[in-house]
């Protein structure tokens, strides 16, 4: 079996990207290293073996800097994101008219900066998600790419291709391990349900799932708000809270990775087997097998875990939506009352400032999901 590796592009200036992501590393100067990798800094012929070994180790460190970064490439190959600690670089694919070495496209830096909002906050995972266009002329074609970034604080933040913040929400108070997205799939065989879009966020002891349709609507609303704010000369937007489900991964000592298999419907034998093992010989078996979402995790104790979340299971109420609506109604009523009576303006401002300093995002508890 053989395969062909197709070149889709190259870096325009990889040295600048490495220098920005690793500013404290001692690396060779750009002008001292030629295009062929030959270092002209030292022409000494009598060198000790220790010096040669140390140079080889430094060279390996300089060449392995990509392995220390968090990277994500869009499925459309038009955007690449590289992050290390709190620094991030967005690279966009552009056509190169020079075509010196047979490469038509090169990745140019469109944004670079630090994304941490708290001290000590670092990037742990990145993901590029292309969103489809709803225009009649290009319906279904990729319109723009959303960059999802996970942090050690548990926050998940979503950015545009130029680095503008669209949405930020705390889903769990643990570092984010992995970000993955599952796209829509049509039913391949009779009896198999279609698979919807879904964004999954893995924490050390929890798994958060976000429906693709609701995520698309939220990102669309945030992008429209950002465009209107930029047109009016402001940068303040009010993103809607995300609707999500949180599952607590029980009976697995450590979790390192995961995959969402979508909605599955077991056969009659598997249903009888599972009910007999879980509930015993007195278990009541339903006539129709219940559909459930399957999640496979890897880690320690056990090495592979299978989790099944039944469709239609009761979830804890997401009070973020209710709290946001109540806060907006309260602020609107108080501002209108202060305008009518001409009082309470400064007091309300002081209370808002104190409340903003003391306010902490409320994190919903996870629903226990035992391993099978």
Secondary structure, 3 states (H helix, E strand, C coil): CCCCCCCCCEECCHHHHHHHHCCCCCCCCHHHECCCCCECCCCCCCCCHHHHHHHHHHHHHHHCHHHHCEEEECCCCCEEEEEECCEEEEEEEEECCCCCCCCCEEEEEEEEEECCCCCCCCEEEEEEEEEECCCCCCCCCEEEEEEEEEECCCEEEEECCCCCEEEEEECCCCCEEEEEEECCECCCCCCCCCECCEEEEEECCEEEEEEHHHHHHHHHHHHHHHHHHHHCCCCCCCCCCCCEEEEEEECCCEEEEEEEEEEEECCHHHHHHHHHHHHCCCCCCCCCCCEEEEEEEEEECCCEEEEEEECCCCCCCCHHHHHHHHHHHHHHHHHHHHHHHCCCHHHHHHHHHHHHHHCCCCCCCCEEEEEC
